[in-house]
């Protein structure tokens, strides 16, 4: 009977360890996913800002040419 109780205890400990490790891995993956999402959103915002600035430069050149005429 003692060996059965010890086996059950060891199985319980192994299950608890696996649960703890998997929870930590999921938390780390979620944090990584959030960082990656933030980086991608920042990149999209930067590209949009660059496009707006490019259109402003083109419009500025057009306005300068109209003023010079």
C-alpha positions in Angstrom: 0.0 0.0 0.0 2.8 2.4 0.7 4.2 2.2 -2.8 0.8 3.0 -4.3 0.5 6.1 -2.0 4.0 7.2 -2.9 3.3 6.7 -6.6 0.2 8.7 -6.4 2.1 11.5 -4.5 4.8 11.5 -7.2 2.3 11.6 -10.0 0.6 14.5 -8.2 3.9 16.4 -7.9 4.7 15.8 -11.6 1.3 17.0 -12.7 1.7 20.1 -10.5 5.2 20.8 -12.0 3.9 20.4 -15.5 1.0 22.7 -14.8 3.3 25.4 -13.3 5.8 25.2 -16.1 3.1 25.3 -18.8 1.5 28.3 -17.1 4.8 30.2 -17.0 5.4 29.4 -20.7 2.0 30.6 -21.7 2.5 33.9 -19.7 5.9 34.4 -21.4 4.4 33.7 -24.8 1.6 36.2 -24.1 4.1 38.8 -23.1 6.1 38.2 -26.3 3.0 38.4 -28.4 2.0 41.7 -26.8 5.5 43.1 -27.5 5.5 41.9 -31.1 2.0 43.5 -31.6 3.2 46.8 -30.1 6.2 46.8 -32.4 4.1 46.0 -35.5 1.6 48.7 -34.6 4.4 51.2 -34.1 5.8 50.3 -37.5 2.5 50.8 -39.2 2.0 54.2 -37.5 5.5 55.2 -38.6 4.9 54.2 -42.2 1.6 56.2 -42.2 3.5 59.3 -40.8 6.1 58.9 -43.5 3.5 58.8 -46.2 1.8 61.9 -44.8 5.1 63.8 -44.6 5.9 62.7 -48.2 2.5 64.1 -49.4 3.2 67.3 -47.5 6.6 67.7 -49.2 5.0 67.2 -52.6 2.2 69.7 -51.8 4.8 72.1 -50.5 6.8 71.9 -53.7 3.6 72.6 -55.7 2.8 75.6 -53.6 6.3 77.0 -54.0 6.1 76.7 -57.7 2.7 78.5 -57.7 4.2 81.3 -55.6 7.2 81.6 -57.9 4.9 82.0 -61.0 
